[in-house]
Every structure is written in structure tokens, then in C-alpha cells.
Amino acid sequence: MTVSSQVKTCYASIKNIEATLAILRAQTNEASARNVYFETEQLITTIRQDLEQQVLMLAREEPQYKQ
């Protein structure tokens, strides 16, 4: 598996985690739990954005990794 493939797989996993946290936050009635889900979702969103930039950088700088 290439570096690009690994980063893209990680990116997809992070997007899945982000969506799951949003669903959990919407489904819970407890305010403190909603806060925890929201804060965690914000952290994951930051990580996703960083990974997205990494995917774009790999595509630009290492065209052999394009798939």
C-alpha cells in the first residue's frame, strides 16, 4: 500500500468518525454528553482538514501516488 493510499484510508476513517460523532451528539439527550461529542467532533474536524491538505499535497508533489 502506498503512502497516498494509507493517507486516503486514514482520511476516510476520520470522516466516518466525524459523522458518527455528529449522529451520537444529535441522538443524546444529556447536555454533558452532547458537549463531549461536540468538542471531540471539533478536534476530529481539525484532524480531517489537516489530512485533506496532506492528500492534496501528495497529489501535487508526488504524482506517482495518484490513484
C-alpha positions as CSV (number, residue, x, y, z in Angstrom):
1,M,0.0,0.0,0.0
2,T,1.4,3.4,-1.0
3,V,1.7,6.3,1.4
4,S,-1.0,8.1,-0.6
5,S,-3.3,5.1,-0.1
6,Q,-2.6,5.0,3.6
7,V,-3.3,8.7,4.0
8,K,-6.6,8.4,2.0
9,T,-7.7,5.4,4.1
10,C,-7.0,7.3,7.2
11,Y,-8.9,10.3,5.8
12,A,-11.9,8.1,5.0
13,S,-11.8,6.7,8.6
14,I,-11.6,10.2,10.1
15,K,-14.6,11.3,8.0
16,N,-16.5,8.3,9.3
17,I,-15.6,9.1,12.9
18,E,-16.7,12.7,12.4
19,A,-20.1,11.6,11.0
20,T,-20.6,9.1,13.8
21,L,-19.9,11.8,16.5
22,A,-22.4,14.1,14.9
23,I,-25.0,11.4,14.9
24,L,-24.3,10.5,18.6
25,R,-24.5,14.2,19.5
26,A,-27.8,14.5,17.8
27,Q,-29.2,11.4,19.4
28,T,-28.2,12.1,23.0
29,N,-30.4,13.9,25.5
30,E,-27.7,14.5,28.1
31,A,-26.1,18.0,27.8
32,S,-22.7,17.0,29.1
33,A,-22.5,14.1,26.7
34,R,-23.5,16.4,23.8
35,N,-20.7,18.7,24.9
36,V,-18.2,15.9,24.9
37,Y,-19.3,14.7,21.4
38,F,-19.2,18.3,20.1
39,E,-15.7,19.0,21.4
40,T,-14.4,15.7,20.1
41,E,-16.1,16.3,16.8
42,Q,-14.3,19.7,16.5
43,L,-10.9,18.0,17.2
44,I,-11.6,15.3,14.6
45,T,-12.7,18.0,12.1
46,T,-9.3,19.7,12.6
47,I,-7.5,16.4,12.0
48,R,-9.7,15.8,8.9
49,Q,-8.8,19.2,7.5
50,D,-5.1,18.6,8.1
51,L,-5.3,15.2,6.4
52,E,-7.2,16.7,3.5
53,Q,-4.3,19.1,3.0
54,Q,-1.9,16.1,3.1
55,V,-3.9,14.3,0.5
56,L,-3.7,17.3,-1.8
57,M,0.0,17.8,-1.2
58,L,0.7,14.2,-2.0
59,A,-1.3,14.5,-5.2
60,R,0.7,17.7,-6.2
61,E,4.2,16.7,-5.1
62,E,4.1,13.0,-5.9
63,P,2.0,12.4,-9.0
64,Q,3.1,8.7,-9.0
65,Y,0.9,8.3,-5.9
66,K,-2.3,9.4,-7.7
67,Q,-4.9,6.7,-7.9
